[in-house]
């Protein structure tokens, strides 16, 4: 059987690794943008993670012959009124980096005690085939911002995101443990279940409407 190729519309190698690992066992090869024909990146102007995920997946679906998965994710901190939110990757612009983003968060929260450092990671994935969105998947996880970076694994804000049930930051967890509880892990498990049930979703079929798969615990940011 010829293995299908699913384009993951991101240049973030960490995201590609996590999603590829989560979809192991399906007759599906997850490839990143480094394996796709060069194309300018679309502007991310959406005000929500879902809007950005939809815009990206539709853009790349018009350029890629097979199915495409796009996701937008980020960190929402209660004491910062939901920031950095959709600007998570660009929080320390004009030349952002993971380290600079983390330093900015710590600086802004310097006077905030541990009990006031509540945060959540949010991930929204959009799957497209045949130039149309087939389904969306949402995952989130709640935690708090640590007083300092801890751990060497993961990427992004993982060194700051303390997950109380495991008493570690995401960067202190091995990959499988993190993926078992993370926002992206929760979203991609919904994606995997959908693909196992709806194999025709990757065939380019055009459903009447997109299907949204969300967690019963999902809440709007406060």
C-alpha positions in Angstrom: 0.0 0.0 0.0 1.3 3.4 -0.9 1.8 5.5 2.2 -0.2 8.8 2.2 1.7 12.0 2.8 0.2 14.5 5.2 1.7 18.0 5.0 2.1 19.6 8.4 2.1 23.3 7.7 4.8 24.5 10.0 8.5 25.1 10.0 8.7 24.2 13.7 10.7 21.0 13.9 9.5 20.4 17.5 5.9 20.4 16.4 6.7 18.1 13.5 8.4 15.6 15.8 5.5 15.6 18.3 2.8 15.1 15.7 4.7 12.6 13.7 5.2 10.5 16.8 1.6 10.8 17.8 0.4 9.5 14.4 2.8 6.5 14.3 1.1 3.3 13.1 -1.2 5.0 10.6 -0.4 4.5 6.9 0.5 8.1 6.8 3.8 10.0 6.4 3.9 13.3 8.2 6.1 15.8 6.3 7.0 19.3 7.2 7.3 22.4 5.1 11.0 21.6 4.5 9.8 18.7 2.2 7.2 20.9 0.4 7.9 23.2 -2.6 9.1 26.6 -1.4 6.3 29.1 -0.9 6.0 32.4 1.0 4.6 32.0 4.5 1.1 33.3 4.9 0.6 36.2 7.3 -1.0 35.3 10.6 -3.5 38.0 11.2 -6.2 36.1 13.0 -7.4 37.1 16.5 -7.9 33.5 17.5 -5.9 30.3 17.3 -8.7 28.7 15.2 -8.7 31.6 12.7 -4.9 31.3 12.2 -5.1 27.5 11.8 -7.9 27.8 9.2 -6.0 30.4 7.2 -2.8 28.4 7.2 -4.4 25.1 6.2 -6.4 26.6 3.3 -3.4 28.5 2.0 -1.2 25.4 1.9 -4.0 23.1 0.7 -4.1 25.1 -2.5 -0.4 24.4 -3.0 -0.1 20.8 -1.9 -1.8 17.9 -3.8 -2.6 15.9 -0.7 -4.1 16.5 2.8 -2.8 19.3 5.0 -2.8 19.8 8.7 -2.2 23.3 10.2 -2.2 24.2 13.9 -1.9 27.3 15.9 -1.1 27.2 19.5 0.1 29.3 22.3 0.3 30.3 25.9 -2.4 32.3 27.7 -1.5 33.8 31.1 -4.3 34.9 33.3 -2.3 37.8 35.0 -1.5 39.1 31.5 -5.1 39.1 30.3 -4.5 36.1 28.1 -1.2 37.3 26.6 0.9 36.2 24.8 -2.0 34.3 23.1 -1.8 34.3 19.3 1.4 36.2 19.6 3.2 33.5 21.6 5.8 32.8 19.0 6.4 36.5 18.3 6.1 37.8 21.9 9.6 39.2 22.0 9.5 40.8 18.5 11.1 42.2 16.4 13.7 39.3 16.7 11.9 36.7 18.8 13.3 33.5 20.1 12.2 30.9 22.7 14.7 32.2 25.2 13.7 35.9 24.7 10.0 35.0 24.9 10.6 33.2 28.2 12.6 36.1 29.6 9.9 38.5 28.7 7.2 36.4 30.5 9.3 36.2 33.6 10.0 39.9 33.6 6.3 40.8 33.2 5.4 38.4 36.1 8.2 39.3 38.4 5.9 40.8 41.0 3.2 38.1 40.7 3.2 35.4 43.4 2.9 31.7 42.5 -0.9 31.5 43.1 -1.4 34.3 40.6 0.6 32.8 37.8 -2.2 30.6 36.3 -1.8 29.8 32.6 -3.0 27.5 30.0 -1.6 26.1 26.7 -4.1 26.0 23.8 -3.8 24.2 20.5 -6.3 24.3 17.5 -5.6 22.0 14.5 -7.3 22.3 11.2 -7.3 19.4 8.6 -7.9 20.2 4.9 -8.3 18.0 1.8 -9.3 19.1 -1.6 -8.9 22.8 -0.8 -11.5 22.7 2.0 -11.4 22.3 5.8 -12.5 18.8 6.8 -12.3 19.1 10.6 -10.9 21.0 13.5 -9.5 19.7 16.8 -8.9 21.6 20.0 -6.8 20.7 23.1 -5.8 22.7 26.1 -4.1 22.1 29.4 -3.9 24.2 32.6 -0.9 24.9 34.7 1.1 27.9 36.1 4.2 29.8 35.2 7.3 28.7 37.2 9.5 31.3 38.9 12.4 30.3 36.6 13.1 28.0 33.6 13.4 24.3 34.5 14.3 21.4 32.3 16.0 20.8 29.0 13.3 19.0 26.9 10.7 20.4 24.6 10.6 23.9 23.1 8.9 27.2 23.4 7.5 28.0 26.8 7.9 24.4 28.0 10.6 25.4 30.6 8.2 27.8 32.3 4.9 25.8 32.2 4.5 23.9 35.5 2.0 21.0 35.4 0.9 20.4 39.0 -0.3 16.8 38.6 3.2 15.6 37.6 5.0 18.3 39.7 7.2 19.2 36.7 7.5 21.7 34.0 6.8 20.4 30.5 10.6 20.7 29.8 11.3 18.4 32.6 9.1 15.6 31.2 10.3 13.0 28.7 8.5 13.4 25.3 5.9 10.6 25.8 4.9 11.9 29.2 4.5 15.5 27.9 2.5 14.3 24.9 0.2 12.4 27.2 -1.0 15.5 28.9 -0.2 18.5 26.6 -2.5 20.6 24.7 -1.1 19.4 21.4 -1.2 15.8 22.5 -4.8 16.1 23.4 -5.7 17.7 20.0 -3.7 15.2 18.0 -5.3 12.3 19.7 -8.7 13.6 18.5 -7.1 14.0 15.0 -5.9 10.4 15.1 -9.3 9.0 16.2 -10.9 11.0 13.4 -8.5 9.7 10.8 -9.0 6.1 12.0 -12.8 6.5 11.6 -12.8 8.8 8.5 -10.1 7.6 6.2 -11.9 9.2 3.3 -11.1 12.6 4.9 -7.7 12.3 3.2 -9.1 11.4 -0.2 -10.0 15.0 -1.1 -13.7 14.5 -0.4 -15.6 17.7 0.0 -18.0 17.5 2.9 -20.9 19.9 3.3 -19.4 21.5 6.4 -16.3 21.3 8.5 -16.5 19.2 11.6 -15.2 20.7 14.9 -14.0 18.3 17.6 -13.6 20.0 21.0 -13.0 19.0 24.5 -16.0 19.1 26.9 -13.8 21.0 29.3 -12.9 23.8 26.8 -13.6 27.2 28.2 -13.2 30.7 26.7 -10.2 32.7 28.0 -11.0 34.8 31.1 
